[in-house]
Amino acid sequence: MSVTVRSNSNIVFQCAFHVVWCPKYRRRVLGGRVAERLKQLIREVIEEKGAWLTALEVLPDQVHLLVEVDPQLGVHRLVKAVKGRTSRVLREEFPSLRSRLPTLWTNSYFVATTGGAPLAEVEEYVAQQKGR
């Protein structure tokens, strides 16, 4: 799979990012029903924001996304929206998360452009994280 050249009314762009973030204190809380609900919420936010999800892996202590983002939205605003909604909804739906953590996510995250690597290799890397 390759990064698609996309456009909006003002810009033609090709912007793909690998994004990784962790629960607070790197707690291993993202399993089972929590992980499935998290994936559903991430897909909803990405679709609402008009971005494109290429790959998604949820491990017990981290989340990996491969996502294409309109530069007018920006990767930071997308990640902020995803982390904000998922934290609020998951902590409402799974009270055990509230008792174990003061907040669900750390404030930080990792983001890298996929410009230097073929997208298929980055996709494969994201998929392999489950085996670690």
C-alpha positions as CSV (number, residue, x, y, z in Angstrom):
1,M,0.0,0.0,0.0
2,S,1.3,3.5,-0.7
3,V,0.4,6.9,0.6
4,T,-2.3,8.4,-1.5
5,V,-2.0,11.9,-2.9
6,R,-5.1,13.7,-1.5
7,S,-6.5,17.1,-1.8
8,N,-8.9,19.6,-0.3
9,S,-10.1,22.9,-1.7
10,N,-6.7,24.5,-1.2
11,I,-4.0,21.9,-0.9
12,V,-2.7,18.7,-2.6
13,F,-0.9,16.7,0.0
14,Q,0.6,13.4,1.0
15,C,1.0,13.3,4.8
16,A,1.2,10.0,6.6
17,F,2.3,9.6,10.2
18,H,3.2,6.8,12.6
19,V,1.8,7.8,16.1
20,V,2.4,6.0,19.3
21,W,1.2,6.8,22.9
22,C,0.9,5.0,26.2
23,P,-1.4,4.8,29.2
24,K,-0.3,6.8,32.3
25,Y,2.6,5.1,34.1
26,R,2.8,2.6,31.1
27,R,0.1,0.5,32.9
28,R,-1.0,-2.6,31.0
29,V,-4.7,-1.7,30.9
30,L,-5.5,-2.0,27.2
31,G,-6.7,-5.5,26.7
32,G,-9.9,-7.4,26.0
33,R,-13.1,-5.3,25.8
34,V,-11.2,-2.1,26.6
35,A,-8.9,-2.6,23.5
36,E,-11.9,-3.4,21.3
37,R,-13.8,-0.3,22.4
38,L,-10.6,1.8,22.1
39,K,-10.2,0.7,18.4
40,Q,-13.8,1.6,17.7
41,L,-13.5,5.0,19.3
42,I,-10.2,5.7,17.4
43,R,-11.9,4.8,14.1
44,E,-14.9,7.1,14.9
45,V,-12.7,10.1,15.7
46,I,-10.5,9.7,12.7
47,E,-13.5,9.4,10.4
48,E,-15.1,12.5,12.0
49,K,-12.0,14.5,11.6
50,G,-11.6,13.6,7.9
51,A,-8.4,11.7,8.3
52,W,-7.6,8.2,6.9
53,L,-6.6,5.2,9.1
54,T,-4.1,2.9,7.5
55,A,-3.1,0.6,10.4
56,L,-4.0,0.4,14.1
57,E,-2.6,-1.9,16.8
58,V,-3.5,-1.7,20.5
59,L,-1.1,-3.5,22.9
60,P,-1.6,-3.7,26.6
61,D,0.6,-0.7,27.3
62,Q,0.7,1.3,24.0
63,V,-1.3,2.3,20.9
64,H,0.2,2.5,17.4
65,L,-1.5,4.3,14.5
66,L,-0.6,4.8,10.9
67,V,-2.7,7.6,9.8
68,E,-2.9,10.1,6.9
69,V,-3.9,13.6,7.9
70,D,-4.9,16.8,6.1
71,P,-2.2,19.3,6.9
72,Q,-4.9,21.9,7.7
73,L,-6.2,19.6,10.5
74,G,-2.7,18.7,11.6
75,V,-1.5,15.6,13.4
76,H,-1.4,17.3,16.8
77,R,-5.1,18.2,16.7
78,L,-6.0,14.7,15.5
79,V,-4.1,13.0,18.3
80,K,-5.5,15.5,20.9
81,A,-9.0,14.7,19.7
82,V,-8.4,10.9,19.8
83,K,-6.8,10.9,23.2
84,G,-9.4,13.2,24.7
85,R,-12.4,11.3,23.5
86,T,-11.0,7.9,24.2
87,S,-9.9,8.8,27.7
88,R,-13.3,10.3,28.6
89,V,-15.4,7.5,27.1
90,L,-13.3,4.6,28.3
91,R,-13.1,5.9,31.8
92,E,-16.9,6.3,31.8
93,E,-17.5,2.9,30.4
94,F,-14.8,1.0,32.4
95,P,-14.8,2.3,36.0
96,S,-11.7,0.2,36.8
97,L,-9.7,2.6,34.7
98,R,-10.7,5.5,36.9
99,S,-9.6,3.7,40.0
100,R,-6.2,2.6,38.6
101,L,-5.2,5.8,36.9
102,P,-5.6,9.6,37.6
103,T,-5.9,10.1,33.8
104,L,-5.8,7.4,31.1
105,W,-3.1,8.7,28.8
106,T,0.3,10.4,29.3
107,N,0.5,13.9,28.0
108,S,3.2,12.9,25.5
109,Y,3.2,10.9,22.3
110,F,5.6,9.9,19.5
111,V,5.0,10.9,15.9
112,A,7.1,10.4,12.8
113,T,6.4,11.0,9.2
114,T,6.6,7.9,7.0
115,G,8.4,9.8,4.2
116,G,11.6,7.8,4.2
117,A,10.1,4.3,4.4
118,P,7.7,2.6,2.1
119,L,4.3,2.7,3.8
120,A,4.0,-1.1,3.6
121,E,7.1,-1.4,5.8
122,V,5.7,0.9,8.3
123,E,2.4,-1.0,8.2
124,E,4.3,-4.2,8.8
125,Y,6.2,-2.7,11.7
126,V,3.0,-1.6,13.4
127,A,1.5,-5.0,12.9
128,Q,4.6,-6.7,14.4
129,Q,4.3,-4.7,17.6
130,K,1.7,-7.2,18.8
131,G,4.3,-9.9,18.8
132,R,6.7,-8.1,21.1
